């Protein structure tokens, strides 16, 4: 009797939707020609709930009051910026997914972290893309001893877990999840079903054995993680590597974190000996011109728990086109168009025949609304060719009616600005501290008109 007889289903490569028969278009996400045939085995009821040691999972129903409220022990990775992004260190039994463009430094960072952790914890590095010799050459180039790191070149999930059961590592790295496959499925490695099922087995192993598992993930052309979206829901933490390949700086951003702040930021500098921590990232994002330059302004943003000083640059030039261009690097382009409309309506300055280019220095991506007021003031400075003071910092959200709204953690932003030599600040009225900040002249504004007048 074929107890494990497979049944055929069709899974969408774009969204992971499951269908009993093939169709030209996925009815869930609308993608065309994205359904792939997958043979999935039927599991016997007596096999369900069996752990890796062949023992049934000791699960039970309990009340919330009976659950221990103790915070799980954290393991320091030896890299301060990585620990910051993770919320203070590695949590035992957690699964961390790291995504980024090829060659940006994912494997380098993990190898450096493994070398530091191997001095006190058993570490297993599983590579599905590189041979142990290639990893050894990289470790030699980075100046890492790697004596405590155990290497395994394997792509079968069942064999990886069998080796892990023998090695009993506290830290395990999978590089990468797209290269793994499970013997229970017939589809090729990297397909939706393989990625999902391989990740599910690794997550289950991490929870049962209290092992920290790092998963390296490929990204698509638009920068999102390849594979089913459910992959990000299965893990505890999702980190993204950002930065330009030609530039020296790399940014690790936390997109999801069950054990810490979301949108936390870690900054690294890529050098000959790997990634080096940047302790004071505000210093690298400020150009510090010798003389005031039109269209340049210092903005105080906040990434996770860290306030940052970032330079915003704007260039306004007469457009030869019927439809002037609106280009935003590091900012939302639609929001730039909205701010230009607010500037015309409530500031009396129109950009109908002007090309407007806005850039955030250093490759940082700003998603918060505190950049509204700095962007408007930088654009107006370039348009009028009137430089703003070098020691001026600005932040604040601008509404459609021209009001300047407060943003979270205003005092922290002001203290960070004063620490880096800023002497003047234009902030929303709701962010002005009652006792002030030493060495900082604060101008509180309620409307866009007041802000433009204060900067003139």
C-alpha positions, 0 to 999 in steps of 0.5 A: 500500500502506497502510504506516501503516494504523492498528489499533484498541486500547482503553486504560484511562483510569485505569491505561493498560492496553491491550486488543484489544476493549472491556469494561465493566470494566478487568481490570487496575485494576477501573475501570468504563467507563474503556476508550477506543478509540484508533487507533494507526498501525503504524510501518514497520520502517525508520522505527524508531530514526530521530532528529529529524534523520532520522539513525539513533540511534548506539546500541551495546552496551557493558560497564558498565566502559566507561560514563563515571561522570562526574556530569552538569553541573548548571545553577543555576536562580537559585532556591535552593529549587528547586535544593535540591528538584532535588538541586543544580540542573538536570541536562542532558537531564533531564525534570522533571514538576511537578504541583499544583492549578490556580492554586497557582503552577506557571506562576509558578515556572517563569516566574521560573526561566526569567527567571533562566536566560535570562540565560545559557541559551537558553530556550523556553517552550511554552504550550498553555493561555495566549496569549503576551499572557497570559504577557507580562502575568504577567511584567510583573506579576511584574516580570520582563524576559523579554528572553531567553525565547522564547515559542511557543503550540502544542499539536502535539508534532511542530510543537513539536519542529520549532521546538525543533530550530531554536531549540536551547534548553537549557531548554524548558517545556511548559505543560501536557502534557495540552494536547498532541497528536500527529498520529499518534493520533486521540484527543482531547488529554488522553487516556491515549494522547495524554499518553503518546505526547506525553511519550515524544517529549519525553523522547526529544528531551531525551535526544538534545539534552541539553535540560532539559524541564519538563512541567506536569501537571494533578492529579485531585480526590484530588491525584494527577497526571492521566493514565496512571501511566506518565507518572511512570515516564517522567520523571526527576523528579516535583515536587508543589506543596502548600499552601492557596490562601488561605495565603501559603506553598507547598511543593514536594516531590520525589516522585521524583528520579533525580539527588537525594534523594527527598522533598526540600522547598522552601518558598516564600511567595506575594506580589504579585511571585510566589514568594519563597524561605523560607530558614528554614522552621522559623521559619514552622511554629512559632507561638511562643506567648507562654505555654504552651498545652495540646495544642501541642508542637514536633516535629523532622521531616526532609524529604529532607536538611533537618530542620524544626521543626514545631508539632503541635496536638491537641484532645481534647473529649468526643464527643456521638457513639456513634463518636468522631471521629478527624481528622488534618490533615497526618498519617495518620488510621489511624496516629492511631487506632493511636497512641491504642490504644498510649496506652491499652494502655501509657499507661493513658489511654483516649479511648473517648468523646473526639473527637481532632483533630490538626493540623500547623501550616503545611499540612505533610504528615508521612509519617515515623514520627518524629511518633508520640511528639509526637502522643501527647504532644500528645494527652495534653496536651490531654486533661489540659489540662496545657501542655508547655514552649515550649522542649521538642522531641520526636521518635521512633517508637512501636511497638505494644509501647510501645517508643520506636524511634530514627529516622534522622539524630537528631544533625541534628534535635537541632542544628536544635532547638538552633539555634531556641532549644529547650533540652529534648528527649525522644528515643529512646535510640538517638538520644541523642548520646554527646557531647551538643549544646551548650545542649540538655538531652537526655532519652533514653527507651526506652518510652512510659511513660518518655517520658510521665513525663519530660514530666510 
